[in-house]
Amino acid sequence: MPRPASTSKNPATTPALKKPKVKDWRKAQGRSERGRLIHEALFTAASEIVGERGYEDTSISLITQRAGVAQGTFYNHFESRQDILDQLLPSLGKEMLAYVGECSRPGSTILEREELGFRGFYTFLKLHPYFFRVLNEAPSFAPKAYQAHIELVRDGYMRFLKRGLDSGEIKGFNEQELEAAAFVMMGARLYLGHYANRAGNNDGSDIPDWVTQAYRKLITHGLTGTP
């Protein structure tokens, strides 16, 4: 049986993964860059306001005020309030997967990569604290976006787990069962976020090490053990 993954690498300290500072659209060089930065400013404003107030209380006026643009400018970039809300979760989900993938890259085994990705997910949440609310309210206010996000994350996990199955690191599963395992691992990240947000966890860590250790034990014995 492969040994449990054990690594001290912390994605939060990887310089390449630090969140870039968003450039002010007012300082843009040229029309094209200005349009791109305004689009980003509107999108970031909408994400933050949903995180603070929820989808229902997020309005175009609040978004444009936060972004510092006129309300008419909004319609140069999005068709409607619902249009921007529908784009939030799929876009943030792709950004999250790219970030977590970069965090997990140094791992030499499936288990090490999953641990690094697990830690990286909570680092992402520190950089995007509004992500959970955007995700959790999406089934009611942006259902198509929510379904697209779930399928995107599931498909990423399935590719990851199939590589482990093909390499022999994962044992005792067939491909159909891997989908259930993927949803279990997706759910674990969401609910274990309770520990990252717990009051008093102010030592700068993304999630307590003992929680990561418990998760590592679970997936190690669950994915690599004999049935």
C-alpha positions in Angstrom: 0.0 0.0 0.0 1.4 3.4 -0.9 2.5 5.5 2.1 0.3 8.5 3.0 1.2 11.7 1.3 3.2 13.9 3.5 4.4 17.2 2.3 5.2 20.6 3.9 4.8 22.5 0.7 2.3 25.4 1.2 0.7 26.9 -1.9 0.0 30.1 0.1 3.7 30.9 0.1 4.3 30.2 -3.6 5.1 33.6 -5.2 3.6 32.7 -8.6 0.3 32.1 -7.0 -0.1 35.4 -5.3 -3.3 37.2 -6.4 -2.3 40.0 -8.9 -3.4 43.5 -8.1 -6.3 44.6 -10.3 -5.3 47.6 -12.5 -7.5 50.6 -12.3 -9.4 51.0 -15.6 -8.8 54.8 -15.4 -5.1 54.2 -15.9 -5.6 52.1 -19.0 -3.3 52.7 -22.0 -5.6 52.7 -25.0 -9.3 52.0 -25.7 -8.9 48.2 -25.9 -7.2 47.9 -22.5 -9.7 50.3 -21.0 -12.6 48.2 -22.2 -11.0 45.0 -20.8 -10.3 46.6 -17.4 -13.8 48.0 -17.1 -15.2 44.5 -17.8 -13.0 43.1 -15.1 -14.0 45.8 -12.7 -17.7 45.2 -13.2 -17.2 41.4 -12.8 -15.1 41.8 -9.6 -17.6 44.3 -8.2 -20.5 41.9 -8.9 -18.6 39.0 -7.2 -17.9 41.1 -4.1 -21.4 42.4 -3.8 -22.9 38.9 -4.1 -20.5 37.8 -1.4 -21.6 40.6 0.8 -25.3 40.9 0.1 -26.3 37.8 -1.9 -27.6 37.5 -5.4 -31.1 38.9 -4.6 -29.8 42.2 -3.3 -27.2 42.7 -6.0 -28.2 45.4 -8.4 -26.7 47.0 -11.5 -26.5 50.4 -9.7 -24.5 48.8 -6.8 -22.2 47.0 -9.3 -21.5 50.2 -11.3 -21.0 52.3 -8.2 -18.4 49.8 -6.9 -16.7 49.6 -10.3 -16.7 53.4 -10.7 -18.5 53.5 -14.0 -21.8 55.0 -15.3 -24.8 52.6 -15.4 -25.0 52.9 -19.2 -21.5 51.5 -19.4 -22.7 48.3 -17.9 -24.7 47.4 -21.0 -21.6 47.7 -23.2 -20.3 44.6 -21.4 -23.4 42.6 -20.2 -26.9 42.2 -21.5 -28.6 42.3 -18.2 -28.2 41.9 -14.4 -29.0 38.2 -14.9 -26.3 37.9 -17.6 -23.5 39.0 -15.3 -24.9 36.8 -12.4 -24.9 33.8 -14.7 -21.3 34.3 -15.6 -19.9 34.7 -12.0 -19.7 31.1 -10.9 -18.5 29.5 -14.1 -15.7 32.1 -14.4 -14.7 31.9 -10.7 -14.8 28.1 -11.0 -12.4 28.0 -13.9 -10.1 30.4 -12.0 -10.3 28.2 -8.9 -9.5 25.0 -10.8 -6.5 26.7 -12.5 -5.2 27.9 -9.2 -5.7 24.6 -7.4 -4.1 22.8 -10.4 -1.0 25.0 -10.1 -0.8 24.4 -6.4 -1.0 20.6 -6.9 1.6 20.5 -9.7 4.7 19.8 -7.5 3.2 16.6 -6.1 4.8 13.4 -7.3 1.9 11.1 -6.6 -1.9 11.3 -6.8 -2.1 11.6 -3.0 0.5 14.3 -2.7 -1.2 16.3 -5.5 -4.6 16.0 -3.9 -3.2 17.2 -0.5 -1.6 20.2 -2.2 -4.7 20.9 -4.2 -6.8 20.6 -0.9 -4.6 23.2 0.8 -4.6 25.4 -2.4 -8.4 25.4 -2.4 -8.5 27.1 1.0 -5.8 29.6 -0.1 -8.0 30.5 -3.0 -10.9 31.1 -0.6 -8.7 33.6 1.3 -8.1 35.5 -1.9 -11.7 35.2 -3.0 -13.8 35.2 0.2 -17.0 35.7 -1.7 -16.6 32.4 -3.6 -18.7 30.3 -1.2 -21.7 32.6 -1.2 -21.5 32.9 -5.0 -21.5 29.1 -5.1 -24.1 28.3 -2.4 -26.8 30.7 -3.6 -26.3 29.9 -7.3 -28.8 26.9 -7.3 -31.6 29.4 -6.6 -30.5 32.5 -8.5 -28.2 31.1 -11.3 -29.2 27.4 -11.7 -27.7 26.9 -15.2 -24.4 28.4 -14.0 -24.4 26.2 -10.9 -25.0 23.0 -13.0 -22.2 24.1 -15.4 -19.8 24.6 -12.5 -20.6 21.2 -10.9 -20.0 19.5 -14.2 -16.8 21.4 -14.7 -15.4 20.4 -11.3 -16.6 16.9 -11.5 -15.0 16.4 -14.9 -11.7 17.7 -13.6 -11.8 15.3 -10.7 -12.7 12.4 -13.0 -9.7 13.1 -15.2 -7.5 13.3 -12.0 -8.9 10.1 -10.5 -8.7 8.1 -13.8 -5.0 8.9 -14.1 -4.6 7.4 -10.6 -6.6 4.4 -11.6 -4.5 3.9 -14.8 -1.3 4.2 -12.9 -2.3 1.7 -10.3 -2.2 4.2 -7.4 -6.0 4.0 -7.0 -7.3 0.5 -6.3 -10.6 -1.2 -5.9 -12.7 1.2 -8.0 -14.2 1.0 -11.5 -14.7 4.1 -13.6 -18.4 4.4 -12.7 -17.6 4.3 -9.0 -15.0 7.0 -9.4 -17.7 9.6 -10.1 -19.2 8.9 -6.7 -15.7 9.3 -5.2 -15.3 12.6 -7.0 -18.5 14.0 -5.5 -17.4 12.8 -2.0 -14.1 14.7 -2.4 -15.8 17.8 -3.8 -18.2 17.8 -0.8 -15.4 17.4 1.6 -13.7 20.6 0.5 -17.0 22.5 0.9 -17.9 21.3 4.3 -14.4 21.3 5.8 -14.3 25.0 5.0 -16.0 25.3 8.4 -12.6 24.9 10.0 -11.0 27.5 7.8 -13.7 30.0 8.8 -13.8 29.1 12.5 -13.4 32.0 14.9 -9.9 32.0 16.5 -8.1 30.4 13.6 -6.1 33.5 13.1 -2.6 32.1 12.8 -2.4 32.8 9.1 -3.0 29.2 8.1 -5.5 28.4 5.4 -6.9 25.4 7.3 -5.6 23.6 10.4 -3.0 21.0 9.7 -4.9 18.4 11.6 -7.9 18.7 9.3 -5.6 18.2 6.3 -4.1 15.2 8.0 -7.5 13.7 8.7 -8.5 14.2 5.0 -5.3 12.8 3.8 -5.8 9.6 5.9 -9.3 9.3 4.6 -8.4 9.5 0.9 -5.2 7.4 1.4 -7.1 4.4 2.9 -10.2 5.0 0.8 -8.5 5.3 -2.6 -5.5 3.1 -2.3 -6.6 0.3 0.1 -7.8 -3.1 -0.9 -11.6 -3.5 -0.8 
